[in-house]
Amino acid sequence: MLDIQEILKKVSLIEIKTRKVVNELLAGEYQSSFKGQGMEFMDVRPYQPGDDFRTIDWNVTSRTGSLHVKQYHEEREQTIIFTVDVSGSLRFGTTGRLKSEVLAEVVALLAFSAVRNQDRVGLLLFSNKVELFIPPRKGRDHVLRLVREIIYFTPEGKGTDFDNALAALSRLFPRRATVFLCSDFLELPGRSFGVMAKRHDVTAIAVDDPSELELPKSGWMEWVDPETGRNGWCDTSDKKLRTKFSAMRARQRQMVLQHFRKNGVDLITLSTARDVVRPLVAFFRKRERRRAA
């Protein structure tokens, strides 16, 4: 049984850490990267040099005899959905924190940035089934609940099924939303991912641990697959084994990257051994440049 005081303490520490980063760095980055999803007509005004000719209102122009352009109001409020893998492989880490804790931190950063900009945030947890859905809302307490669930939720399933999660999202959100799909992506999302990427604004967030990329030189080690329960032994002092393992993982990561590129989805790569802020800022700035192009 988890100690409620320990839960509150860890969630509070994440809030303190992320609030400072959001206030000092990410709030502006978020706002410039995630502007409104659409434009709502507001009024017309006389044309001024430099106005986009595509905004000319030809009906008003013909009626008044002078050029007029349409003015639009950006729809600011958005719906942000964090779709987070809680399968067995996310409860792993060799650097002092679990992969699930890294995802909780990055969700906190994004969610606090979102609610500061009056966006609503929701959460869908999945394993080989949909485990939990928390509808989008605003507010600090709501964000803290999301963080708490990501860290401490006990799933019924141990495996990973992206199709179930994405099918649930399609039912819950028939209209366009901003979706962050968070996992270690030890396997690729299926065909439904491409459909989801066309319907929604999807960003993938991948997290890994250094020991999953390169085997430590530690002699005989027992390994256990947390999702299937399979186990075995390997001799990590064998250089050929370590080289083969690293090459296999490099190919797997490249396949993940190509899969997301093919579907027009950005990928943010995180590690249990590194700070999450730098890759997040890099993502915001890349997205802002693309919007401005």
Helices and strands as residue ranges (DSSP letters): H 4-21, I 22-26, H 27-33, E 39-46, G 53-55, H 58-64, E 68-74, E 79-85, G 88-90, H 99-116, E 120-126, E 130-137, H 140-152, H 162-172, E 178-183, H 192-199, E 201-208, H 210-213, E 220-224, E 231-235, H 239-262, E 266-271, H 277-292
